[in-house]
Amino acid sequence: MGPKITQGRRDQGFTYVGLIILVAIIGLVAASTVKMGALLQRSTAEEDLLEIGTAFSRALQSYAEASGPDQRRSPTSLDQLLRDPRFPNPRRHLRSLYADPITGKTEWGILFGPDRVSIIGIHSLSNVKPIKVGNFSPDFEQFANKTHISEWIFVKKGGSTTPIILP
């Protein structure tokens, strides 16, 4: 006959297996929590992008409305939205050159008009797939079912929908 295993030793084995299972469960919960946190962070960044895009759209609209009959109706650089050089006193259409909440950089994709000089819109340079693909406000209905964040193009109200995209 083989050696007898005492009850205490058998219980220690079950405790060890139980501890390993508990650690595995905690690991799975932690991993799913991190993933959920990343999704929530991206979702928040997309909402921030919509707000910042709205600010750029309004700034482009403000620039156009402030234009005289002999003046260009669109800026040729984003800096002109911060300080409009057409007026002797500083005129600001945009508070600051906001960072893209998706990329974290102040670099934006710029859409030029047919003259290839006038800025008619901006977009994120990120090619990630958006989390939000529907249920947009009426101002952003055109963003529904887009496959990349970079397809969310912010133009002034009533702006052209067929811009020329330059690198």
N, C-alpha and C positions, 0 to 999 in steps of 0.2 A: 504494500500500500504506500501511496505517496504521502508527502507531509500534509498535516492538517493545517488548513487556513483558519485562523481564528476570526471570530466575528468582527473584531476591531480593525483588523487589516483589510477585510472586505469592505467595510464602511469607508476606510480611507481611499480605496480605489474609486468608489462611487463618488466621493466628494471631489476627487481630482477630476474625473470626467465631467461632473457638474460644473466645476469651476472653468474648465476649458470651454464648455458650451456657453456659459455666461459671458466670458470674454469675447467669444465670437459674436454673440448677439449684440453686445455693447459696441463692437467694431462696426457691425452692419448699421446700427442706429446712428452712430457717429458719421459714417460715410453718407448716409441718406440725408442727414441734417446739413452737412457741408454742401451737398448737391442742391438741396432746397434753398439754402442761403445764397448760393451763386445765382440760381434762377430768380430769386427775389431781387437781388442786387441788379441783375440785367434788366428786369422788368422796371425797376425804379429808374435806371439809366435811360430806358426808352421813353418813359414819361417825361424825364428831364429834357431829352432830345426834342420832344414835341413842344415843350414850353420854350426852349431856346430857338427852335425853328420858327415858332410864332413870332418871337422877338425880331428875328432877322427879316421875316416877311413884312412885319409892320414897319421896320426901318426902311426897307426897300420902297414900301408904299409911301412913307413919309418923305423920303428923298424925291420921289416922283412928284408928289403933290407940292413940294416946295420949289419945284423947278419952274423957271420963267419960260416964256415962249421961245426964247433963243438959247435955252440951256439944255444940256443933256439930261434926260429923264432917268437915267440909271448911272450908278457910280462905276468907275473903272477899277476901283480897289475897295476892299472892305474897310480900309482905314478912312475912306471918305464918309462912311456911315458914322464913324466916331467923331469926326470933325469935318464938316462940310466946307470945302475950300472956296465955294462959290460966294460965300457971304463974308463981309468984313468982320462981323462979330461971330464968335464960334456958335455953330449950330450943330447939335448932336441929334442924330436919328437913332443911335444905338448907344447904350450905356457903356458897354465894353465888348471887346472881341472875346466872346465866350468860348470856353473849351468844349469840345465835343465830348459829351458824357460817355460815349461808347468807347472812343479811342483814348480819351484823356488829353488830347492835344488840341491846340488852337488852330490847327491846320484843317481847312475845310475843302471839300470839292466845290469848285466854282463853275456855274453855268453861265455861259456868255450868250449874248444875243446874236442875231444875224451879222452884226457889224464886227463880231469877234473881239470886242473891246468892252462893251457894256455888260455889267453883271446883272443878270436877271434872276438868279437863284443860287442857293447853296444846298449841299447835301453832305452827309457824313461820308468819310472815306472807308468806313468799316464794311466789310462784305459778309458779316455774320448774318445768320438767319434770324429774323425778328421773332420774338416771343408773341408779341401782339400782332395778330393778322386780321382782326376784325373788330367790330364794335367801336369804330372811330367816331369822333365828333364830325359834324357836317363839313368843317373846314379841312378835314383830313380823310375824307371818304376815299380819295384816290390812292391811299396807302394800303387799302384792304388787299389781302392776298399777295403782297409783294414778297419776293423770295430773299431779298437782301436789304439790310438797313440802308445801304447806299442808294436804293431806289426811292427812299423817302425824300422827295425834292421839295424844298421850301422856296416858293416864289411869292411876289406880291400878289395881292388879291386881283383876280382878273388877269394875272400874268400869263405869258405864253406857256403852252404845254409842250412845245416842240423846240426846246433849247438846243444849243450846240454845246456839247461837253468837251472841254479841253483839259488836258492833264495839268 
